[in-house]
């Protein structure tokens, strides 16, 4: 939910910091005071289009920051964008007079479009000119499916699995048919296969050749070193002779000095180790040779390895892996005709299965659509749209997509005898706002957006209908954080938190300010709504009566919790 809004140099707002809590928040104020500016600032930080008029006169830029609690589902978006998060999500946006924009989420710079993407998950705005999620016809199927828990059914899981299988089959077929120069590709792969096979590369040979090349090319130096070492170790004055003599001497006096036992054992161990080393050096000395012809052959073979690594992979293992890959691809292409027929048959079988399961999903959507339509129509009557008729249209098509074979549209007729029209075509702002409210209530258990703003939803209503609309929004606030901009006391009376927006002048500059209203200030504000700026005792008593009646209704909802 939205817990804080910070605004600086936005239209008539100089600087503003507002803290919000859960429940039903009301914004009131005289026409032109700046209520719409406050909504514009929220829209701005949620990524909507920037208008240069947003920058306060005399300022170089405008800045808005909105702080939300972290909600379920938002984590996935943040993780996919690599944005760090803890318990809150902080959106901020600054726009400059020169056209430059700066957008951030939790301190990380993002594109303005990303603000909009995340904003849709955090807050939904319904008003005269802006309705987001529920008016997006591409999401109507998702709303219906969520309403009837379709994604939890075995039929949908089976459909999803089969749709994934169809996608893989289509990809496989496309790969088989995708090359116009198929014969050229076959010839090219065959050339590469034969070229690699001809080289007879192995994982061990290159290492062995490298070691042998080093030995032969430095044979004289190696041989000299081994011979000299051999003489130093094995001559009459060598290490082994001296070590043997030392052992003989120590053993002859060991019986007189027992502490020599340890040194004698160490010398014996060293002697046997050096003796084994001496034998190895003798073998190496006799095996070192120089052969120019063999050196040339090794050098040529190593060049082959180097050349093939340039063509096919950085290491021999990469070349051999590439060989296996192209050999499989070559075999698939050579046998393609038979394989293509087989894959096409599998695709047709998969499509038939999807249409069959899709028909089952279609029936579930038809049944759920009727249930959802009835629920929304009931809510529409509650908010004074008795003549309106809402309908969930579910149309089965031949098109196969990830959610089935259906198209889902929300249709409505707002007056008796008028044809059903797509929900997004509704013109009347007042009607549309109440329709959105009714839909929001219908989806109360399914809608994931935690906060909602109803901007001047009271257009064209009064009296009993206004009270019904207020009650319905208040009931909604038990599941969502609800904001409402209103001119009607019957709606404002339901508030849990009330802010009064006003405008004043100081030093020939105009400022919009927002103040929190306690019960006394709330009563005074409702009295102004009833009778204008000149407040009389009867108006105050009327305001108190409305608040008292509203509190009775609110207690009814408190008992239900």
SULMO-V991039 format. One record per pair of residues at least 6 apart in sequence whose ideal C-beta (glycine too) atoms are under 8 Angstrom apart, sorted by the first residue. I is the first residue (numbers start at 1). J is the second residue. Records with the same first field share a line. If there is no record, write none. Layout:
I=J  J
//
This chain:
1=20  22  68  69  71  450  451  481
2=20  66  67  68  122  123  451  481  483
3=19  20  21  67  68  69  88
4=17  18  19  20  65  66  67
5=16  17  18  20  41  42  64  65  66  67
6=16  17  18  63  64  65  66  67
7=13  15  16  17  38  41  63  64  65
8=14  15  16  62  63  64
9=15  55  56  59  61  62  63
10=37  40  41  44  54  55  56  62  63  64
11=34  37  40  41  53  54  56  62  512
12=34  37  56  503  510  511  512
13=34  37  38  41  56  511  512
14=56  511
16=512  513  514
18=499  514
20=481  483  497
21=496  497
22=477  481
23=477  481  482  496  497
24=473  474  477  482  484  494  495  496  497
25=481  482  483  484  495  496  497  498  499
26=483  484  486  491  492  494  495  497  498  499
27=35  38  483  484  485  486  499  501  514
28=35  485  486  487  492  498  499  500  501  525  529
29=35  500  501  502
30=502  503  533
31=487
32=503
33=501  502  503  512
34=501  502  503  512  514
35=485  501
36=455  485
37=512
38=485  501  512  514
39=125  127  453  455  485
40=54
41=54  64
42=64  66  123  125  453
43=125  130
44=50  54  62  64  93  95
45=64  65  66  91  92  93  115  119
46=66  91  115  116  119  120  122  123  125
47=93  103  112  113  114  115  116  117  119
48=116  130
50=95  101
52=97
54=62  95
55=61  62  95  96  97
56=62
59=97
60=96  97
61=94  95  96  97
62=94  95
63=92  93  94
64=92  93  94
65=90  91  92
66=90  91  92
67=88  89  90  91
68=88  89  90  91  122  123  450  451
69=87  88  89  450
70=85  86  87  88  89
71=89  121  122  448  450
72=448
73=121  448
74=85  89  118  121  122
75=85
77=117  118  121
78=84  85  89  105  106  118
81=105  108  110  114
82=108
83=105  106  108  110
84=106  107  108
85=106
89=105  106  118  122
90=104  105  106  107
91=103  104  105  115  118  119  122
92=103  104  105
93=101  102  103  104  112  115
94=101  102
95=101  102
101=112
102=109
103=109  110  111  112  114  115
104=110
105=114  115  118
120=132  133  449
121=448  449
122=449  450  451
123=449  450  451  452  453
124=132  133  134  440  447  449  451  452  453
125=131  132  452  453  455
126=132  134  432  433  436  437  440  452  453  454  455  457
127=429  433  453  454  455  456  457  485
128=429  430  432  433  455  456  459
129=429
130=455
131=432  436
133=139  447  449
134=143  410  423  436  439  440  443
135=423  424  436
137=409  410  422  423  424
140=392  408  409  410
141=403  406  407  408
142=403
143=410  443  446
144=150  365  368  369  372  392  394  408
145=151  156  365  403
146=443  446
147=368  371  372  442  443  446
148=364  365  367  368  371  372
150=156  361  364  365  368
153=364
155=357  360  361  364
156=361
158=357
159=354  357  358  361  404
160=402
162=350  353  354  357
163=354  400  402
165=350
166=347  350  351  354  400
169=343  346  347  350
170=347
172=343
173=340  343  344  347
176=332  333  336  339  340  343
177=340
179=185
182=333  336
185=333
186=330  333  334
189=326  329  330  333
190=330
192=312  326
193=323  326  327  330
196=308  312  319  322  323
197=323
199=304  308
201=305  308  316  319  320
202=316
203=316  317  320
205=301  305
206=302  305  316
209=298  301  302  305
210=302
212=298
213=295  298  299  302
215=222  288
216=289  290  291  294  295  298
217=295
219=288  289  290
220=290
222=288
223=285  288
226=281  284  285  288
227=285
229=281
230=278  281  282  285
231=238
232=238  239
233=239  240  274  277  278  281
234=240  241  278  282
235=241
239=274
240=271  274  275  278
243=267  270  271  274
244=271
246=267
247=264  267  268  271
250=260  263  264  267
251=264
253=260
254=260  261  264
305=316
308=319
309=315  316  318  319
312=318  319  322  323
313=319  321  322
332=339
351=400
354=400  405
355=400  405
357=404
358=396  400  404  405  406
359=396  405
361=404  405  406
362=394  396  404  405  406
365=394  404  406  408
366=394
368=392
369=391  392  393  394  408
370=392
372=392  442
373=390  391  392
375=442
376=390  438  439  442
377=388  389  390
379=437  438  439  441  442  472
380=386  388  390  434  435  438
382=438  468  472
383=434  437  438  465  468  469  472
384=434  461  464  465  468  469
385=414  431  434  435  438
387=414  415  416
388=412  413  414  415  431  435
389=412  413  420
390=410  411  412  435  438
391=410  411  412  420
392=408  409  410  411
393=408  409  410  411  420
394=406  407  408
395=406  407  408  409
396=405  406
397=405  406  407
398=405
399=405
409=422  423
410=422  423  439
411=420  421  422  423
412=420  421  423  426  435
413=419  420  421
414=426  428  431
423=435
426=432  435
428=460
429=456  459
430=457  458  459  460  461
431=460
433=454  455  456  457  459
434=457  461  469
436=454
437=454  457  469  472  473  476
438=472
440=447  452  476  480
441=472  475  476
444=476  479  480
445=479
447=480
449=480
450=480  481
451=480  481  482  483
452=476  480  481  482  483
453=482  483  484  485
454=473  482  483  484  485
455=484  485
456=485  486  487
457=469  473  484  485  486  491
458=466  469  486  487  488  491
461=469  488
462=488  490
463=490
466=488  490  491
467=490  491
469=490  491
470=488  490  491  492  493  494  550
471=494  553
473=482  484  491  494
474=482  494  553  554  557
475=557
476=482
477=496
478=557  561
484=491
486=492
487=529
488=529
489=526  529  530  543  546
490=546  550
492=498  522  525  526  529
493=526  543  546  547  549  550
494=550  553  554
495=522
497=516
498=516  517  521  522  525
499=514  515  516  517
500=514  515  517  521  525
501=512  513  514
502=512  513  514  515
503=510  511  512  513
504=510  511  513
505=511
515=521
517=525
519=547
522=547
523=540  543  544  547
524=535  540  543
526=543  546  547
527=535  536  539  540  542  543
528=535  539
529=543
530=539  542  543
531=538  539  542
//
